[in-house]
Amino acid sequence: MNLFIFSEDLRIEDNKALYEASLDQNGLVALYIIDKAKNNDHGDSLAKLKLKLLALEKIKESLISLNISLKILYSKAISEEPADILNFCKQNEIKNIFLNSEYPFNERQRNEKLQNICHEFEIDFKEFDSQLIDPNQVKNNSGQPFKVFTPFSKRIRLLMSSDILSETPAPLKQKKIILDQDTIPQLQDAYDQELNFSFDDFPFTESSAKRRLDEFIDSSIQNYKEFRDIPSLSATSNLSSSFAIGLISSKQAINKVLAKLPHEIGTGQFTWITEIIWREFYKYITYHFPQVSKGKSFNSKYDYIIWRNDEVSFQKWCEGKTGVPIIDAAMRQLNQTKWMHNRLRMITAMFLSKNLLIDWRKGERYFMENLIDGDFCSNNGGWQWSASTGVDSSPYFRIFNPITQSEKFDPDGIFIKRFVPELIDCPPNEIHNPSIETRSSLNYPEMIVDLKSSRLRAIDAFKSIK
Ligand SMILES: Cc1cc2nc3c(=O)[nH]c(=O)nc-3n(C[C@H](O)[C@H](O)[C@H](O)COP(=O)(O)OP(=O)(O)OC[C@H]3O[C@@H](n4cnc5c(N)ncnc54)[C@H](O)[C@@H]3O)c2cc1C
């Protein structure tokens, strides 16, 4: 019998390892591992964990129609997962394990350990790539991993005209179901915590993710380049949670776009595909540079920055009470909706790591703990980009001024007023930076930091690192 292990690839279609596992018709079991300790260590948000359980309910129905059993395995730590999987295999006479690669260091280590014990117990272990590219196959002209996004994306676009976009067929229906299906636990039973949150805005089936993409292609993608930075508009796909849990693959998404629209520089669809390539880039970087999964800067000299230990300011940043309207609106968007607009992720991350000079890893963790689309590679990449410690990141001296960003991307304060109700009656000419009198009359706090001097402080901190 064969075993397929789910990870961040909760889909039936275009799932290479699941398909391969179905080919020999020897009976197939799919396994989902619930590992509370690992999720705690990695800071996975309850919203994301719940979204995965909702997705699994639907996946289970599809698996039943394919005569594939879905089993849940409870594990106590990622270090114990290989032994737990091995026990499962022994109990159920599993001869072959199939899974798709994951790139963060802990997951890679787990899979290496699993592969070794499989070898010892004569279980065949087969690992596949489910991203756009196999990271080992894409190198620069000197045979080294790319460290700059633009040449990487050019290479990916070249490869797109070869076969990297070919999708894997659906898994074959098995002759009969071998094991009983397990019940998918409720969030409370799986993780001892409850979450009162509506998932209406986030697809949790493959078909609804594809529908969302179709709607986005039909209504917004052509204006994506123009409007994607305006947080008050719904001008982006809002598919990040679907990508993060694997309801939809990069290949499926790019193919759908290309089937409907020409892929020309300057078009909205070209820009959107570039964002998908950013996602792939950060996965690729995580694979080739394992230090980023170990809490280190990509650029090791910035491991020596002396960050400020300022818990009070950090809490104000988390709660959206910094006195900078766009920062507060953004952080409240995250806290209330479990999602944040990309432009705002950059502005808030830069504000924390530069103006407040607080260790970007604290912000990275807070995002992971709250985002429904938390994805280690993209989150780490985005944080290190903003903190100037990362691959191809923003230079340390180019620090966004949050007020200027606010004037540019939320000129009428529509977004600010949506999330900071204290400022609904703020005079329009003060919305980005209310006067002391207005702040006091609206009960809105003073800024927790002076933007000018804190900018210089950050530049000095970075400059002092040789
Ligand atoms: C500090 C910081 C933290 C971030 N954390 C995450 C995270 O945990 N998970 C996550 O999926 N994205 C993260 N991003 C990237 C980006 O902000 C989100 O992917 C995007 O806002 C999701 O909205 P959307 O689905 O409407 O994106 P769209 O604009 O419609 O883009 C389509 C898809 O492309 C990918 N994408 C878009 N922008 C980026 C980017 N800059 N980097 C990598 N992939 C991108 C996403 O999968 C997204 O769904 C982070 C960015 C920053 C600056």
The ligand as a Gaussian input file, in Angstrom:
#p B3LYP/6-31G(d) Opt

LIG

0 1
 C        6.725000      42.047000       5.531000
 C        5.975000      41.181000       4.547000
 C        5.442000      39.965000       4.972000
 C        4.762000      39.140000       4.057000
 N        4.249000      37.937000       4.494000
 C        3.632000      37.113000       3.620000
 C        3.132000      35.852000       4.037000
 O        3.285000      35.434000       5.189000
 N        2.473000      35.099000       3.114000
 C        2.307000      35.505000       1.830000
 O        1.692000      34.778000       1.030000
 N        2.788000      36.683000       1.408000
 C        3.431000      37.502000       2.265000
 N        3.896000      38.716000       1.833000
 C        3.748000      39.078000       0.401000
 C        2.476000      39.850000       0.022000
 O        2.303000      40.922000       0.883000
 C        1.215000      38.974000       0.026000
 O        1.446000      37.783000      -0.689000
 C        0.056000      39.724000      -0.657000
 O       -0.233000      40.897000       0.031000
 C       -1.156000      38.834000      -0.693000
 O       -2.246000      39.485000      -1.254000
 P       -2.903000      38.978000      -2.620000
 O       -3.147000      37.514000      -2.549000
 O       -4.077000      39.833000      -2.884000
 O       -1.728000      39.241000      -3.626000
 P       -1.676000      39.562000      -5.189000
 O       -1.176000      40.949000      -5.321000
 O       -2.926000      39.212000      -5.879000
 O       -0.488000      38.606000      -5.671000
 C       -0.727000      37.264000      -6.102000
 C        0.071000      36.296000      -5.277000
 O        1.461000      36.505000      -5.485000
 C        2.171000      36.244000      -4.273000
 N        2.826000      37.482000      -3.848000
 C        2.398000      38.741000      -4.031000
 N        3.308000      39.622000      -3.566000
 C        4.315000      38.895000      -3.054000
 C        5.542000      39.219000      -2.418000
 N        5.933000      40.482000      -2.217000
 N        6.326000      38.211000      -1.993000
 C        5.980000      36.918000      -2.194000
 N        4.831000      36.551000      -2.799000
 C        4.011000      37.524000      -3.221000
 C        1.137000      35.810000      -3.234000
 O        1.074000      34.402000      -3.215000
 C       -0.145000      36.422000      -3.796000
 O       -1.310000      35.737000      -3.384000
 C        4.598000      39.547000       2.717000
 C        5.140000      40.782000       2.306000
 C        5.815000      41.579000       3.212000
 C        6.375000      42.885000       2.753000

